[in-house]
Amino acid sequence: MLLTISTTARPATDLGFLLHKHPDRVQEFGQSFGTATVFYPEAGERRCTAALLLDVDPIALARSRGKGSPDFSLSQYVNDRPYAASSLLAVALADVFRTARAGRCQARPDLPDTPLPLEIGLPALPCRGGPELAGRLFEPLGWTVSAQAVPLDEGFPEWGDSRYVRLSLSGTVRLADALNHLYVLLPVLDDAKHYWIAPDEVDKLIRAGEGWLYGHPERGLISRRYLGRRWALARTALARLAELGDEPEERLEPAVAEEPAAGETAADEMAAAEAGAQDGPPAGTPDGAPRHDETPGGGPGDGREGATEPKARPLAVQRREAVLRTLEELGAASVIDLGCGQGALVGALLAKPRFARVAGMDVSAMALTIAARRLRLERMPDSKRARLTLFQGALTYTDKRLSGYDAAVLMEVVEHVDPPRLAALERVVFGQARPEHVIVTTPNIEYNPRYEFLTGLRHPDHRFEWTRAEFAGWATRVAGDHGYRVTVQPVGEEDPEVGPPTQMGVFTRDQRP
């Protein structure tokens, strides 16, 4: 993947001072995913161009598993990361041009503060939202934007455009600002990151956005996409921006804020956040992650305020409500959420006093830490705290802590287990823990074509997704093997052709001798 930066400010070779890279040299910088090379295709007094070429090592990329990729489960092997500008290029840019991004130049201390006529070229940039979104993001920063959609195949124009654009930017901007614009907005346009998004990403966003992000009309969209649509982190970023700008946080987050994810409206997305569904994807999204993963991006609509009409409640909320309703109908008083993620279902259970004992287990220590913070354990009343247990564990290993509950819930969890390990999960949950009831929800793969722009599975970490017949077959077999009866129910609005977006199996232990 390639990025070029050109200037015509005389002497143009001053660009070398700003970038701290000599125009007469070719320099290489090792990255965890490949090699970044800086060279100058042209270096004269009237015009100078610096190029950053990132050569991605596919083996290193496969080892990282491409977790931020919006593509399907083979994304660690088949993807566009070596060819299209993305968070990989943003990370390389941040490393190679670290001093330039900070606006420092010992040789010419006055130069970093001088706006320069700059031209930036990106031949291939994933852009979920199309050329129009690129304009919305860069034009408020003083750039003249030329974004041209790349056709899927020039020989077959009827196939339409791909999700890539050729992006050219021109403007009189400080180089440090230009680099920080790119560092933030490349992954925002791609709507994906190749690495796990941790809380420290908020600090990176605030630092890189200093002086421009607060005043950007699309700051809500930028914050959410940069932070992988992780609602808690996005809200933290917006709150900190509000403090920096001395403006109430709620004014920074309009009711309808961005291009929706596949199959949803932006209003749905905000409703999900307001409803406390941060652990699950927004309404109608092709979701399926166990509430601690990112959701796929991209979708219809221009995302401007008022451009879409509200739809039904978010699918994550509908699913959680279906589980709660079923637990109440079953008369369960003690419930364990297996794969609890960041605690959305656990919190909903604690809000109902009828559930006298509530437990949450997850394999991710980070998810449990976030769950504890969201549940506000440090301020939770003693009576409620006494009902709650959170612990780390794996569903494929025997664990005595899983036993002794009326009901166990696996909500959007089984599809994250490698098929050869499903038998171990079945043995642990149904054979050893043996709660009276087990509730399992999982995506219905037949519904996936209803999500525009979705390719393959609903989440890059999904190992598989079942059709309705496959899920019913699995549920029937597991129930028979372990002495349970099972009914399969729909969750979400049913499509007459492909069924519901989510399917739920309700297992009840057979009390007969």
Residue pairs with C-beta under 8 A, 6 or more apart in sequence:
1 53
1 54
1 56
1 82
1 83
1 84
1 85
1 86
1 88
1 89
1 124
2 51
2 52
2 53
2 54
2 85
2 121
2 122
2 123
3 51
3 52
3 85
3 89
3 93
3 120
3 121
3 122
3 182
4 41
4 49
4 50
4 51
4 52
4 119
4 120
4 121
5 15
5 19
5 49
5 50
5 51
5 52
5 118
5 119
5 120
5 175
5 178
6 42
6 47
6 48
6 49
6 50
6 118
6 119
6 120
6 121
7 14
7 15
7 47
7 48
7 116
7 117
7 118
7 119
8 46
8 47
8 117
9 116
9 117
10 45
10 46
11 45
12 43
12 44
12 45
12 46
12 47
12 48
13 23
13 43
13 44
13 45
13 48
14 48
14 108
14 111
15 23
15 48
15 50
15 116
15 175
16 22
16 23
16 40
16 43
16 48
16 50
17 105
17 107
17 108
17 111
18 100
18 105
18 108
18 111
18 112
18 175
19 38
19 50
19 97
19 100
19 175
20 97
20 99
20 100
20 105
21 27
21 38
21 50
21 96
23 40
23 43
23 48
23 50
24 40
24 43
25 39
26 37
26 38
26 39
27 37
27 38
27 39
28 35
28 36
28 37
29 35
29 36
29 37
29 38
29 92
29 95
29 96
30 36
31 54
31 88
31 91
31 92
31 95
32 60
32 64
33 56
33 57
33 60
33 61
33 64
33 81
33 88
33 194
34 54
34 55
34 56
34 57
34 60
34 61
34 82
34 88
35 54
35 55
35 57
36 52
36 53
36 54
36 55
36 92
36 95
36 96
37 52
37 53
37 54
37 55
38 50
38 51
38 52
38 53
38 96
39 50
39 51
39 53
40 48
40 49
40 50
40 51
41 49
41 51
42 48
42 49
43 49
52 89
52 92
52 93
52 96
52 97
54 88
54 89
54 92
55 82
56 81
56 82
56 88
58 77
58 82
61 76
61 79
61 81
61 82
61 194
62 76
62 77
64 76
64 194
64 195
65 76
66 75
66 76
66 79
66 81
66 194
66 460
67 194
67 195
67 196
67 460
67 461
68 87
68 192
68 193
68 194
68 195
68 196
68 197
68 228
68 294
68 460
69 75
69 76
69 79
69 81
69 192
69 194
69 460
70 128
70 190
70 191
70 192
70 296
70 297
70 298
70 460
71 78
71 79
71 80
71 455
71 456
71 460
72 455
72 456
72 457
72 460
72 462
73 456
73 457
73 460
73 461
73 462
73 463
74 456
75 460
80 86
80 126
80 164
81 88
81 194
83 124
84 124
84 125
84 126
84 164
84 190
85 122
85 124
85 125
85 126
85 186
85 190
86 126
86 186
86 187
86 190
86 192
86 194
87 186
87 187
87 190
87 192
87 193
87 194
87 195
88 194
89 186
90 182
90 183
90 184
90 186
90 187
91 194
91 195
93 101
93 179
93 182
93 183
93 186
94 101
94 183
97 179
99 105
100 112
100 175
100 176
100 179
101 176
101 179
101 180
101 183
101 208
102 176
103 112
103 113
103 174
103 176
104 112
105 111
105 112
112 174
112 175
112 176
113 174
114 174
115 172
115 173
115 174
116 172
116 173
116 174
116 175
117 170
117 171
117 172
118 169
118 170
118 171
118 172
118 173
118 175
118 178
119 168
119 169
119 170
120 167
120 168
120 169
120 170
120 178
120 182
121 167
121 168
121 169
122 166
122 167
122 168
123 166
124 150
124 164
124 166
125 134
125 164
125 165
125 166
125 167
125 186
125 189
125 190
126 163
126 164
126 189
126 190
126 191
126 192
127 133
127 134
127 147
127 163
127 164
127 165
127 167
127 189
127 190
128 163
128 189
128 190
128 191
128 259
128 297
128 298
128 299
128 453
129 136
129 189
129 191
129 259
129 298
129 303
130 147
130 149
130 161
130 163
130 165
131 147
131 148
131 149
131 165
132 147
132 302
133 189
133 259
133 303
134 145
134 147
134 165
134 167
134 189
135 145
135 147
136 217
136 218
137 185
137 188
137 189
137 216
137 218
137 222
138 145
138 169
138 181
138 185
139 145
140 215
140 216
140 217
140 218
141 171
141 173
141 177
141 181
141 212
141 216
142 171
142 172
142 173
143 169
143 170
143 171
143 173
143 181
144 169
144 170
144 171
145 167
145 168
145 169
146 166
146 167
146 168
146 169
146 170
147 165
147 166
147 167
147 168
148 165
148 166
149 161
149 162
149 164
149 165
150 161
150 162
150 164
150 165
150 166
151 157
151 159
151 160
151 161
151 162
152 159
152 160
152 161
152 162
153 159
163 298
163 453
169 178
173 181
177 211
177 212
180 208
180 209
180 210
180 212
181 212
183 208
184 205
184 208
184 209
184 213
184 222
184 226
185 222
187 193
187 225
187 226
188 221
188 222
188 225
188 226
191 225
191 297
191 298
192 228
192 294
192 297
193 228
197 227
197 228
197 230
197 233
197 294
198 366
199 233
199 236
201 226
201 227
201 233
202 227
202 233
202 236
202 237
202 240
205 213
205 223
205 226
205 227
205 237
206 213
206 237
206 240
206 241
206 244
209 216
209 222
209 241
213 219
213 222
213 223
213 241
214 241
214 244
214 245
215 245
216 222
218 258
219 238
219 241
219 252
220 234
220 238
220 252
220 253
220 254
220 257
220 258
221 257
221 258
221 259
221 303
223 234
223 237
223 238
223 241
224 231
224 234
224 257
224 258
225 258
225 297
226 237
227 233
227 234
227 237
228 294
229 261
229 281
229 282
229 294
229 295
229 297
230 278
230 294
231 272
231 273
231 277
231 278
232 278
232 342
232 370
232 374
235 249
235 253
235 273
238 249
238 252
238 253
239 249
241 252
242 248
242 249
242 251
242 252
253 270
254 305
255 267
255 270
255 305
256 265
256 266
256 267
256 270
256 303
256 304
256 305
256 306
256 307
256 308
257 266
257 269
257 270
257 303
257 305
258 266
258 269
258 303
259 266
259 297
259 298
259 299
259 301
259 302
259 303
260 266
260 268
260 269
260 282
260 299
260 300
260 301
260 303
260 308
261 269
261 281
261 282
261 285
261 286
261 295
261 296
261 297
261 298
261 299
262 284
262 285
262 286
262 296
262 297
262 298
262 299
262 451
262 452
262 453
262 454
263 284
263 285
263 286
263 299
263 450
263 451
263 452
263 454
264 282
264 283
264 284
264 285
264 299
264 311
264 314
265 283
265 284
265 301
265 308
265 309
265 310
265 311
266 301
266 303
266 307
266 308
267 308
267 309
267 310
267 311
268 282
268 283
268 284
268 310
268 311
268 312
268 314
269 282
269 283
269 314
271 282
271 283
271 310
271 313
271 314
271 317
272 278
272 280
272 281
272 282
272 283
272 314
272 316
272 317
273 282
275 313
275 314
275 317
276 344
276 347
277 314
277 316
277 317
277 320
277 344
278 342
278 344
278 374
279 291
279 292
279 316
279 341
279 342
279 343
279 344
279 345
280 287
280 289
280 291
280 314
280 315
280 316
280 317
280 319
280 320
280 344
280 412
281 287
281 289
281 295
281 314
281 315
281 316
282 295
282 314
282 315
282 316
283 311
283 312
283 313
283 314
283 315
283 316
283 317
284 311
284 312
284 314
284 315
284 451
284 501
285 295
285 296
285 315
285 451
285 458
286 295
286 296
286 443
286 448
286 451
286 454
286 458
286 459
287 295
287 315
287 316
287 412
287 443
287 458
287 459
288 412
288 415
288 442
288 443
288 457
288 458
288 459
288 462
288 465
289 295
289 341
289 412
289 416
289 459
289 461
290 339
290 341
290 362
290 411
290 412
290 413
290 416
291 316
291 339
291 340
291 341
291 342
291 344
291 345
291 367
291 411
291 412
292 341
292 342
292 362
292 364
292 366
292 367
292 370
293 459
293 461
294 459
295 459
296 454
296 458
296 459
298 453
299 452
299 453
300 452
301 307
301 308
312 318
312 493
313 321
315 491
315 492
315 501
315 502
316 344
318 491
318 492
318 502
319 411
319 412
319 441
319 491
319 492
319 502
319 504
320 344
320 345
320 348
320 411
322 441
322 489
322 491
322 504
323 345
323 409
323 411
323 439
323 441
323 504
324 345
324 348
324 349
324 352
326 439
326 489
326 504
326 506
327 335
327 349
327 355
327 407
327 409
327 437
327 439
328 352
328 354
330 406
330 407
330 436
330 437
330 506
330 508
331 406
332 355
332 405
332 406
332 407
332 436
332 437
333 354
333 355
333 356
333 357
333 406
334 355
334 356
334 357
334 358
334 359
334 404
334 405
334 406
334 407
335 349
335 355
335 357
335 358
335 359
335 405
335 406
335 407
335 408
335 409
336 358
336 359
336 360
336 361
336 402
336 405
336 407
336 408
336 409
336 435
337 345
337 346
337 349
337 358
337 359
337 360
337 361
337 408
337 409
337 411
338 361
338 395
338 402
338 408
338 409
338 410
338 413
338 429
339 361
339 362
339 363
339 395
339 410
339 411
339 412
339 413
339 416
340 346
340 360
340 361
340 362
340 367
340 368
340 371
340 390
341 362
341 364
341 367
341 371
342 367
342 370
342 371
342 374
343 360
343 370
343 371
343 372
343 374
343 375
343 390
345 360
345 409
345 411
346 358
346 360
346 371
346 375
346 388
346 390
347 374
347 375
349 355
349 358
350 358
350 375
350 384
350 387
350 388
355 387
356 387
357 387
357 389
357 405
358 387
358 388
358 389
359 388
359 389
359 390
359 391
359 401
359 405
360 368
360 371
360 388
360 389
360 390
360 391
361 390
361 391
361 392
361 393
361 395
361 401
361 402
362 368
362 371
362 392
362 393
363 392
363 393
363 394
363 395
364 392
365 392
368 390
368 391
368 392
371 390
372 390
375 388
377 385
377 388
380 388
389 401
391 401
393 399
393 401
393 402
395 410
395 413
395 417
395 424
395 425
395 428
395 429
396 417
396 421
396 424
396 425
396 428
397 424
397 428
398 428
398 432
399 428
399 433
402 408
402 428
402 429
402 432
402 433
403 432
403 433
403 434
403 435
405 433
405 435
406 435
406 436
406 437
407 435
407 436
407 437
407 438
407 439
408 429
408 433
408 435
408 437
408 438
408 439
409 438
409 439
410 429
410 438
410 439
410 440
410 441
411 439
411 440
411 441
412 441
412 442
412 443
412 502
413 440
414 422
414 425
414 440
414 442
415 442
415 443
415 462
415 463
415 464
415 465
415 466
416 461
416 462
416 463
417 425
417 463
418 463
419 463
419 464
426 478
426 481
426 482
429 435
429 438
430 438
430 478
430 481
430 482
430 484
430 507
431 482
434 482
434 509
435 509
436 508
436 509
437 506
437 507
437 508
437 509
438 484
438 505
438 506
438 507
439 504
439 505
439 506
439 507
440 475
440 504
440 505
440 507
441 491
441 502
441 503
441 504
441 505
442 465
442 466
442 471
442 502
442 503
443 458
443 462
443 465
443 466
443 501
443 502
443 503
444 465
444 466
444 467
444 468
444 471
444 498
444 499
444 500
444 501
444 502
444 503
445 457
445 465
445 466
445 467
446 467
446 468
446 498
446 499
447 495
447 498
447 499
447 500
447 501
448 454
448 457
448 458
448 465
449 498
450 495
450 498
450 501
451 458
457 464
457 465
458 465
466 474
466 503
468 488
468 499
468 503
471 488
471 503
471 505
472 488
475 486
475 488
475 505
475 507
476 486
478 484
478 486
478 507
479 485
479 486
479 507
483 509
483 510
484 507
484 508
484 509
484 510
485 507
485 508
485 510
486 505
486 506
486 507
486 508
487 505
487 506
488 503
488 504
488 505
488 506
489 503
489 504
489 505
489 506
490 499
490 500
490 502
490 503
490 504
491 500
491 501
491 502
491 503
491 504
492 500
492 501
492 502
493 500
493 501
494 500
